[in-house]
Amino acid sequence: MRIIRFLDGQEKWLAAVTDDEKAYRLPQADFMTLIYQAREQGISPVQLVESAFKPLNELTDDWTSLHLITPVEAPEVWAAGVTYQRSREARNYEATDGKLDAETFYDKVYDAERPEIFFKSTAARTVGPNEAVTLRSDSSWQIPEPELGLVLDADGSIVGYIVGNDMSCRDIEGENPLYLPQAKIWRNSCSIGPAIRLAETVQNPYEFSIVCQIYRDGEMVVKSEASTSELNRKLDELVSFLARDNDLFDGTVLLTGTSIVPPNEFTLEPGDRIEISVSNIGTLINPVISN
């Protein structure tokens, strides 16, 4: 069971998408309202959603044709870094001018008890399906980072899973680790969507497959695949460090890192199209424009 949000005229609506791809309009105003109403009634979110299913509520057999928006108004988006071996290798490449045999602080982070967690975005900086992500004007080496995202409540419980794109400037981060905020945070540098998979419907979050495809002038120029089975950290571990001595807000999203890094000679260009698919969640599509 997945939850989406869409625009109908000027109004925002919530809908449920069943595993047979049918979408049903829901009465709740937003995702976290659905979660808390279910708790108040002592039932699961899936049970609450199914109680709203009526023939008249059925929207379409093709939910991707709706005007989709971010499925949750994430007040904050955080991200974890160097949680996959491939990310460790890419960060080392950036920091050492391609000398992969040189040990760096990224090796220490990969093996350390404390994970790397950094602030990524706010609701105002985050775009949804089919909205444009932007390129930073002072970077010449930029890539998407396809990631599984965790949707959290204020207590740090994982209530859903979402697709995320943590846009990154490899040259800025590689020049100096203290430049990480500038390498990660700028206007429309984060996208999430197209749906939230309810946590109770996921038996094993370490079995998600992730595929990234990048198109240029109608031709696919990058395709890469990964699996959350390759994660070096447990999801609950990442959440526990984010919540430590910190205030979480309902609908916070934590991106869990990437194992997909395009070839070192590749950089995004205006006009590219990024497609990130996570199994049983959906495909997040974003065009690329200049800032």
C-alpha positions as a printed NumPy array, in Angstrom:
array([[  0.   ,   0.   ,   0.   ],
       [  1.36 ,   3.398,  -1.036],
       [  0.213,   6.935,  -0.316],
       [  0.429,   9.774,  -2.833],
       [ -0.583,  13.433,  -2.95 ],
       [ -1.848,  15.153,  -6.045],
       [ -3.322,  18.403,  -7.258],
       [ -6.901,  18.565,  -8.526],
       [ -7.258,  22.133,  -9.706],
       [ -5.852,  24.173,  -6.831],
       [ -6.676,  21.61 ,  -4.148],
       [ -4.257,  19.069,  -2.686],
       [ -5.594,  15.561,  -2.14 ],
       [ -4.291,  12.385,  -0.564],
       [ -4.807,   9.023,  -2.255],
       [ -3.942,   5.393,  -1.66 ],
       [ -2.418,   3.222,  -4.366],
       [ -3.038,  -0.495,  -4.109],
       [ -0.656,  -3.153,  -5.355],
       [ -2.797,  -3.511,  -8.485],
       [ -1.998,   0.166,  -9.232],
       [ -5.497,   1.534,  -8.58 ],
       [ -5.699,   4.872,  -6.774],
       [ -8.416,   5.79 ,  -4.263],
       [ -9.055,   9.281,  -2.972],
       [ -8.697,   9.569,   0.823],
       [-10.426,  11.981,   3.221],
       [ -7.294,  12.875,   5.202],
       [ -5.613,  16.176,   4.472],
       [ -2.035,  14.929,   4.717],
       [  0.077,  11.856,   5.343],
       [  0.813,  12.365,   9.031],
       [ -2.876,  12.991,   9.779],
       [ -3.549,   9.535,   8.354],
       [ -0.882,   8.007,  10.597],
       [ -2.208,   9.628,  13.782],
       [ -5.865,   8.948,  13.027],
       [ -5.006,   5.269,  12.701],
       [ -3.239,   5.311,  16.068],
       [ -6.133,   7.095,  17.743],
       [ -8.512,   4.408,  16.457],
       [ -6.187,   1.588,  17.49 ],
       [ -5.867,   0.228,  13.96 ],
       [ -3.103,   0.116,  11.376],
       [ -2.765,   2.772,   8.663],
       [ -3.592,   0.106,   6.079],
       [ -6.837,  -0.741,   7.881],
       [ -7.754,   2.937,   8.06 ],
       [ -7.028,   3.414,   4.368],
       [ -9.009,   0.343,   3.346],
       [-12.006,   1.516,   5.371],
       [-12.183,   4.546,   3.073],
       [-12.277,   2.499,  -0.149],
       [-15.541,   2.963,  -2.024],
       [-16.315,   2.606,  -5.738],
       [-16.871,   6.35 ,  -5.983],
       [-13.445,   7.005,  -4.463],
       [-11.589,   5.218,  -7.256],
       [ -9.628,   7.795,  -9.231],
       [ -7.757,   6.025, -11.986],
       [ -6.013,   2.838, -13.082],
       [ -2.915,   4.952, -13.877],
       [ -1.982,   6.969, -10.808],
       [  1.192,   8.243, -12.47 ],
       [ -1.004,  10.323, -14.791],
       [ -2.174,  12.451, -11.856],
       [ -0.521,  15.785, -11.071],
       [  1.678,  14.36 ,  -8.346],
       [  3.346,  16.495,  -5.675],
       [  5.581,  15.574,  -2.751],
       [  3.633,  12.915,  -0.835],
       [  4.59 ,  14.511,   2.483],
       [  5.398,  18.098,   3.428],
       [  8.754,  17.212,   4.936],
       [  9.645,  20.055,   7.324],
       [ 13.235,  18.832,   7.24 ],
       [ 15.186,  16.43 ,   5.074],
       [ 18.359,  14.951,   6.539],
       [ 20.81 ,  12.616,   4.851],
       [ 23.381,  10.009,   5.8  ],
       [ 26.693,   9.744,   3.972],
       [ 29.238,   7.023,   3.275],
       [ 26.807,   4.248,   4.169],
       [ 27.754,   2.117,   1.145],
       [ 31.165,   0.927,  -0.042],
       [ 30.591,   2.594,  -3.444],
       [ 29.992,   5.952,  -1.766],
       [ 33.144,   5.492,   0.3  ],
       [ 35.151,   4.908,  -2.891],
       [ 33.639,   7.924,  -4.657],
       [ 34.298,  10.266,  -1.733],
       [ 37.891,   9.047,  -1.532],
       [ 38.331,   9.648,  -5.269],
       [ 37.11 ,  13.224,  -4.894],
       [ 39.263,  13.962,  -1.863],
       [ 42.524,  12.496,  -3.211],
       [ 42.47 ,  13.502,  -6.893],
       [ 41.859,   9.92 ,  -7.919],
       [ 44.396,   8.22 ,  -5.629],
       [ 42.091,   5.437,  -4.483],
       [ 44.744,   3.726,  -2.374],
       [ 45.055,   6.742,  -0.062],
       [ 43.179,   6.473,   3.237],
       [ 41.   ,   9.457,   4.116],
       [ 38.563,  10.54 ,   6.804],
       [ 35.824,   8.906,   4.7  ],
       [ 37.347,   5.524,   5.533],
       [ 37.158,   6.432,   9.205],
       [ 33.505,   7.493,   8.892],
       [ 32.596,   4.283,   7.081],
       [ 34.012,   2.154,   9.909],
       [ 33.198,   4.434,  12.864],
       [ 30.455,   3.887,  15.415],
       [ 28.952,   7.305,  14.64 ],
       [ 27.557,   7.69 ,  11.103],
       [ 27.803,  10.814,   8.993],
       [ 24.462,  12.641,   9.136],
       [ 23.939,  16.092,   7.686],
       [ 21.11 ,  18.52 ,   7.076],
       [ 19.927,  18.417,   3.463],
       [ 16.79 ,  20.425,   2.806],
       [ 13.595,  22.115,   3.945],
       [ 10.109,  21.836,   2.475],
       [ 10.667,  25.055,   0.523],
       [ 13.839,  23.68 ,  -1.105],
       [ 12.409,  20.232,  -1.869],
       [ 10.681,  19.387,  -5.144],
       [  8.408,  16.508,  -6.068],
       [  7.765,  14.282,  -9.072],
       [  8.304,  15.88 , -12.498],
       [  9.506,  19.144, -10.944],
       [ 12.924,  20.458, -11.918],
       [ 16.029,  20.029,  -9.822],
       [ 18.611,  22.746, -10.379],
       [ 22.356,  22.814, -10.959],
       [ 24.559,  24.937,  -8.742],
       [ 26.137,  27.774, -10.713],
       [ 29.622,  27.497,  -9.121],
       [ 30.116,  23.76 ,  -9.636],
       [ 31.274,  21.876, -12.721],
       [ 30.861,  18.308, -11.396],
       [ 27.324,  17.531, -10.278],
       [ 25.419,  14.279,  -9.947],
       [ 22.203,  12.858,  -8.512],
       [ 22.419,  10.519,  -5.545],
       [ 19.562,   7.976,  -5.639],
       [ 18.56 ,   6.974,  -2.123],
       [ 15.949,   5.194,  -0.062],
       [ 14.31 ,   7.711,   2.268],
       [ 12.698,   7.063,   5.645],
       [  9.595,   9.031,   6.63 ],
       [  9.644,   9.593,  10.399],
       [  7.236,  10.791,  13.048],
       [  8.238,  13.034,  15.946],
       [  9.199,   9.996,  18.048],
       [ 11.585,   8.716,  15.4  ],
       [  9.4  ,   5.804,  14.278],
       [  9.732,   4.828,  10.626],
       [  6.205,   5.211,   9.222],
       [  7.033,   4.946,   5.528],
       [  9.628,   4.598,   2.778],
       [ 10.133,   7.044,  -0.085],
       [ 12.439,   7.622,  -3.072],
       [ 14.942,  10.469,  -2.691],
       [ 17.468,  12.342,  -4.811],
       [ 20.299,  13.999,  -2.882],
       [ 21.824,  16.238,  -5.56 ],
       [ 25.548,  16.707,  -4.946],
       [ 28.544,  18.736,  -6.162],
       [ 31.49 ,  16.358,  -6.22 ],
       [ 34.069,  19.075,  -6.89 ],
       [ 32.995,  21.294,  -3.984],
       [ 32.862,  18.448,  -1.474],
       [ 36.149,  17.004,  -2.723],
       [ 37.956,  20.33 ,  -2.385],
       [ 37.354,  20.528,   1.356],
       [ 35.07 ,  18.501,   3.667],
       [ 34.056,  21.726,   5.418],
       [ 32.347,  22.753,   2.186],
       [ 29.852,  19.905,   2.543],
       [ 26.819,  22.189,   3.202],
       [ 27.509,  24.108,  -0.031],
       [ 27.993,  20.833,  -1.904],
       [ 24.592,  19.617,  -0.723],
       [ 22.223,  22.513,  -0.043],
       [ 20.971,  24.996,  -2.602],
       [ 17.728,  25.9  ,  -4.319],
       [ 15.787,  22.793,  -5.464],
       [ 18.689,  20.432,  -4.739],
       [ 16.512,  17.725,  -3.227],
       [ 13.573,  15.745,  -4.578],
       [ 11.324,  13.139,  -2.966],
       [  8.402,  11.047,  -4.192],
       [  6.424,   9.826,  -5.99 ],
       [  4.786,   7.771,  -3.222],
       [  5.25 ,   6.603,   0.352],
       [  5.221,   2.866,   0.967],
       [  3.58 ,   2.333,   4.363],
       [  6.139,   0.814,   6.721],
       [  3.843,  -1.975,   7.875],
       [  3.676,  -3.327,   4.302],
       [  7.471,  -3.774,   4.043],
       [  8.734,  -7.081,   5.38 ],
       [ 12.426,  -6.435,   4.787],
       [ 13.697,  -2.91 ,   3.981],
       [ 17.076,  -4.4  ,   3.049],
       [ 15.584,  -5.95 ,  -0.077],
       [ 14.755,  -2.772,  -1.981],
       [ 16.357,  -2.533,  -5.411],
       [ 17.34 ,   0.934,  -6.645],
       [ 17.83 ,   1.88 , -10.298],
       [ 19.008,   5.234, -11.645],
       [ 18.739,   6.215, -15.303],
       [ 19.828,   9.558, -16.74 ],
       [ 18.705,  10.696, -20.184],
       [ 20.264,  13.371, -22.41 ],
       [ 18.746,  14.415, -25.728],
       [ 16.459,  11.405, -25.563],
       [ 19.327,   8.932, -25.084],
       [ 20.105,   7.056, -21.877],
       [ 23.639,   8.051, -20.86 ],
       [ 23.8  ,   6.503, -17.378],
       [ 22.178,   3.431, -15.886],
       [ 23.15 ,   1.866, -12.607],
       [ 21.564,  -0.475, -10.08 ],
       [ 22.033,  -1.197,  -6.393],
       [ 20.297,  -2.793,  -3.43 ],
       [ 19.718,  -1.712,   0.143],
       [ 21.209,  -5.087,   1.092],
       [ 24.572,  -3.377,   0.508],
       [ 24.012,  -0.868,   3.323],
       [ 26.813,  -0.743,   5.878],
       [ 24.452,   0.691,   8.519],
       [ 21.116,  -0.422,   9.923],
       [ 18.219,   1.939,   9.353],
       [ 17.275,   2.075,  13.033],
       [ 20.903,   2.944,  13.816],
       [ 20.794,   5.948,  11.458],
       [ 17.504,   7.142,  12.956],
       [ 18.806,   6.783,  16.508],
       [ 21.762,   9.067,  15.788],
       [ 19.537,  11.621,  14.058],
       [ 17.173,  11.687,  17.044],
       [ 19.948,  11.859,  19.644],
       [ 19.587,  15.169,  21.547],
       [ 17.615,  16.477,  18.57 ],
       [ 14.014,  17.518,  17.945],
       [ 12.315,  15.583,  15.165],
       [  9.197,  16.842,  13.443],
       [  6.356,  14.814,  12.017],
       [  7.091,  14.005,   8.391],
       [ 10.865,  14.409,   8.644],
       [ 12.658,  12.483,   5.892],
       [ 16.035,  10.81 ,   6.4  ],
       [ 17.845,   9.812,   3.202],
       [ 19.988,   6.758,   3.86 ],
       [ 22.901,   7.192,   1.461],
       [ 23.704,   5.985,  -2.032],
       [ 25.466,   3.075,  -3.675],
       [ 24.949,   4.556,  -7.15 ],
       [ 27.562,   7.014,  -8.408],
       [ 27.827,   7.872, -12.14 ],
       [ 31.22 ,   7.48 , -13.853],
       [ 33.829,   9.963, -12.671],
       [ 33.866,  11.77 , -16.034],
       [ 30.1  ,  12.372, -15.907],
       [ 28.379,  15.581, -14.822],
       [ 24.751,  16.605, -15.15 ],
       [ 23.764,  19.202, -17.752],
       [ 20.661,  21.366, -18.19 ],
       [ 18.045,  19.416, -20.112],
       [ 18.96 ,  16.031, -18.599],
       [ 16.221,  13.864, -17.083],
       [ 16.825,  11.807, -13.947],
       [ 14.74 ,   8.72 , -13.229],
       [ 15.188,   6.977,  -9.872],
       [ 13.192,   3.814,  -9.201],
       [ 12.898,   1.927,  -5.931],
       [ 11.121,  -1.409,  -6.068],
       [  7.568,  -1.425,  -4.699],
       [  7.6  ,   2.354,  -4.232],
       [  7.789,   3.963,  -7.681],
       [  9.869,   6.07 , -10.04 ],
       [ 10.886,   9.617,  -9.179],
       [ 11.399,  11.672, -12.357],
       [ 12.995,  15.123, -12.407],
       [ 14.228,  17.285, -15.282],
       [ 17.441,  19.247, -14.729],
       [ 17.737,  23.017, -15.221],
       [ 20.31 ,  25.732, -14.534],
       [ 20.05 ,  27.706, -11.322]])
